[in-house]
Each structure stands twice: as structure tokens, then as C-alpha cells.
């Protein structure tokens, strides 16, 4: 008799938003959602840091605008702590500068509040699983920053294998998944990513995914980008 594998533990989630209406609304929507466990909520930056340090969530759902600071500073503070916390911004701000600053602060995802509940749940699970995500509505805005004159010729600097690795990152794959798909070790994938970041003058997986989505996959064939 074969044993049934144990289900994955739920994603422990903290919600941070200065609006009580939004916090309560999110708690109502997410309470009891499969695979998600709400373990705290905060209305400002001070509370957010305290709750996350106490509860040690897997993901913090974080707004940009807070009454005693901003979510970007909270993101930097939390990611400087020990642990594997993942930061997913959920905000109404789609300003290019704000999005880029959030990504540079280390955010693992950036979604707009217009998102529907199933997509939000999937985003939470994806970020918890190690993926990086950007709201489709703001991808073009991020690209306005990334696609300047110095970036245009940089595609040619990537080797075919680096382009394959980048394509997998753009699909939302973790390093482990990329390694399995391409027959590489995780260490080799990390080395490729370091080279890609250096060549494209970027620092985050979400930037790499946005760059590929808007640039490298134009004219791609079934085996990846054409050159």
C-alpha cells in the first residue's frame, strides 16, 4: 500500500496596510483560503516590523504608503533580518520610480490592488515558492527604466545558455527548477544568473524577467530567443 505524501505546509502570511478597510477586506478574502494561513496584520511600519519579527511569516503582503514611513523601508529592514521572508507588495501605486525602488529594495513581487482574488492567491503562493512576479499592468513601466540606450545592445552579450536560463527565470522558475529543466546544478545556475545580472546591469530576478519579457522573447522561436 503506497503512502499519501504529506501536504505542503500553508504559507504563513502577514498583511500590512494603513487602511483598516483594506486590511479587513484582505483578511476576509484570504481567511480560510487553501494553502494560506494568516498570522498577523499591521497598520504602520513600526507594527509591520514587530509583527514579522514575532510571527516569522513566509510572506508579507505590504503596501507602499504607510503613516510612519513607507513599505520600501520596511522591505529593506525585514530582508536584512535573518530568515527566508519573502516580500510581496500590494499597492495602488504604479509609478515607475516607486516600482523600480521596490524592486531594488529586494521585493520578490509587485501587484496592484486591482488584482482579483484568485490571481492574488496565486501570487502569494508563487512568491512563497521562490518565484518573482510583476503585475502585467506595470511591466511596461518597469521596462521604460530598463530599456534605455545602454541596454539595447546588451542582449548580444548573453551566451545561448545564459539566454535559456533567463527565459526560465522569466517563466517564474526557481533556481532548482531551472537546474532540473536544463540539466545543470543549482550552483551553475547561480553562476549564470550572476553573469546575466552583470551583463545587463540589473540586480533582481524581477528585473531580469521584465527585461526578457519585453526584449529577448521578441522574435523567439520554439527553442528560445533568436539571434
C-alpha positions in Angstrom: 0.0 0.0 0.0 1.5 3.3 -1.1 1.5 6.1 1.4 0.0 9.5 0.6 2.5 12.3 0.6 2.1 14.9 3.3 0.5 18.1 2.0 2.8 21.2 1.9 2.5 23.4 4.9 0.4 26.5 4.4 2.0 29.8 3.5 2.2 31.9 6.7 1.1 35.5 5.7 1.2 38.9 7.4 -0.9 41.8 5.9 0.4 45.4 6.2 -1.8 48.2 5.1 -2.7 51.5 6.7 -6.4 51.3 5.6 -8.5 49.3 8.1 -11.0 48.7 5.3 -8.3 47.1 3.1 -6.8 45.1 5.9 -10.2 43.7 7.0 -11.2 43.1 3.4 -8.0 41.2 2.7 -8.4 39.1 5.8 -11.9 38.3 4.9 -10.9 37.3 1.4 -7.9 35.2 2.4 -9.2 33.7 5.7 -9.6 30.0 5.1 -8.1 30.1 1.6 -6.4 26.8 0.8 -2.7 26.9 1.4 -2.6 30.2 3.2 -2.5 30.9 7.0 -3.0 34.4 8.2 -0.7 35.0 11.2 -0.8 38.8 11.7 -1.7 42.2 10.4 -0.2 45.7 10.8 -1.3 49.3 10.1 2.1 51.0 10.0 5.8 50.4 9.5 6.6 50.0 13.2 3.9 47.4 13.7 4.9 45.6 10.5 8.5 45.1 11.6 7.4 44.0 15.1 4.7 41.6 13.8 7.0 40.0 11.2 9.9 39.6 13.7 7.5 37.9 16.2 5.5 35.7 13.8 8.2 34.9 11.3 5.8 34.6 8.3 6.8 33.2 4.9 5.3 36.2 3.0 4.4 39.7 4.0 1.8 41.4 1.8 3.0 45.0 2.0 1.6 48.4 1.0 3.9 51.2 -0.2 2.3 54.1 1.7 2.3 53.9 5.5 1.7 56.6 8.0 5.0 56.4 9.8 7.3 55.6 6.8 6.9 53.6 3.7 6.8 50.0 2.6 10.1 50.2 0.8 12.0 51.0 4.1 10.1 48.2 5.8 11.1 45.8 3.0 14.8 46.7 3.4 14.6 46.3 7.2 12.8 42.9 7.1 15.1 41.5 4.4 18.2 42.5 6.4 17.0 40.2 9.2 17.8 36.5 9.4 15.3 34.2 7.8 13.6 33.4 4.5 10.9 36.1 4.5 9.5 37.0 1.0 8.1 40.5 0.4 5.1 40.9 -2.0 3.9 44.5 -2.5 0.2 45.0 -3.0 -0.4 48.7 -3.7 -2.3 51.2 -5.8 0.9 52.9 -6.9 2.1 52.1 -10.4 4.6 54.9 -10.7 7.7 53.8 -12.5 10.1 55.2 -9.9 8.2 53.6 -7.0 8.1 50.2 -8.7 11.8 50.3 -9.5 12.7 51.4 -6.0 10.7 48.5 -4.5 12.5 46.0 -6.8 15.9 47.5 -5.9 14.9 47.2 -2.2 14.7 43.4 -2.7 10.9 42.9 -3.2 10.0 39.5 -4.6 6.8 40.6 -6.2 4.8 43.8 -7.0 1.0 43.6 -7.6 -1.7 46.3 -8.0 -4.8 46.4 -5.8 -7.0 46.0 -8.9 -6.0 42.3 -8.9 -8.7 39.7 -8.4 -8.7 37.2 -5.5 -7.6 34.0 -7.5 -4.6 35.9 -9.0 -3.6 37.4 -5.6 -3.7 33.9 -4.0 -1.6 32.5 -6.9 0.8 35.4 -6.5 1.2 34.7 -2.8 1.9 31.0 -3.4 4.3 31.8 -6.3 6.3 34.2 -4.2 6.4 31.8 -1.3 7.7 29.1 -3.7 10.7 31.3 -4.6 9.3 32.9 -7.8 9.4 36.6 -8.6 6.3 38.3 -10.1 5.3 41.6 -11.5 1.8 42.8 -12.2 1.3 42.8 -16.0 0.0 46.4 -15.9 3.3 47.7 -14.6 5.7 45.6 -16.6 5.8 48.1 -19.4 6.6 50.9 -16.9 9.5 48.9 -15.4 10.8 48.4 -18.9 10.9 52.1 -19.6 13.6 52.3 -17.0 15.4 49.2 -18.1 15.3 49.7 -21.8 17.5 52.6 -22.4 20.3 53.0 -24.8 22.9 51.2 -22.7 20.6 48.1 -22.5 19.7 47.7 -26.2 23.0 46.2 -27.3 23.4 44.1 -24.2 21.3 41.2 -25.5 24.1 40.2 -27.8 26.4 39.8 -24.8 24.4 36.9 -23.4 25.5 33.4 -24.4 22.8 31.0 -25.7 22.9 29.1 -22.4 22.5 32.4 -20.5 19.5 33.3 -22.7 18.0 29.9 -21.9 18.5 30.4 -18.2 17.0 33.9 -18.5 14.0 32.5 -20.3 13.3 30.1 -17.5 13.6 32.9 -14.9 11.1 34.9 -16.9 8.7 32.0 -16.7 8.9 32.3 -12.9 11.1 29.2 -12.3 13.2 28.9 -9.2 16.9 28.1 -9.5 16.1 24.5 -8.6 13.5 24.2 -11.4 15.9 25.9 -13.9 18.6 23.4 -13.0 16.3 20.4 -13.5 14.9 21.7 -16.8 18.4 22.5 -18.3 20.3 19.6 -16.7 22.5 21.9 -14.7 23.5 22.1 -11.0 21.9 24.8 -8.9 25.4 26.3 -8.3 25.9 26.5 -12.1 22.5 28.3 -12.4 23.5 30.8 -9.8 26.8 31.5 -11.6 24.8 32.0 -14.9 22.5 34.4 -13.1 25.4 36.4 -11.7 26.8 36.8 -15.2 23.4 37.8 -16.6 22.9 40.4 -13.9 26.4 41.9 -14.5 26.0 42.0 -18.3 22.5 43.6 -18.2 23.4 45.9 -15.3 20.5 44.7 -13.2 20.3 43.3 -9.7 17.0 41.5 -9.3 15.2 38.4 -10.8 12.1 40.5 -11.3 14.1 43.0 -13.4 15.6 40.1 -15.4 12.1 38.7 -16.0 10.7 42.0 -17.2 13.7 42.6 -19.4 13.3 39.2 -21.1 9.5 39.5 -21.4 9.7 42.8 -23.3 13.0 42.4 -25.2 14.6 39.0 -25.5 11.5 37.0 -26.4 10.6 39.2 -29.3 11.2 37.0 -32.3 11.7 34.0 -30.2 11.4 30.6 -31.8 10.4 27.3 -30.1 13.8 26.8 -28.7 14.3 30.3 -27.2 15.2 33.7 -28.5 16.6 34.0 -32.0 19.8 36.0 -32.6 
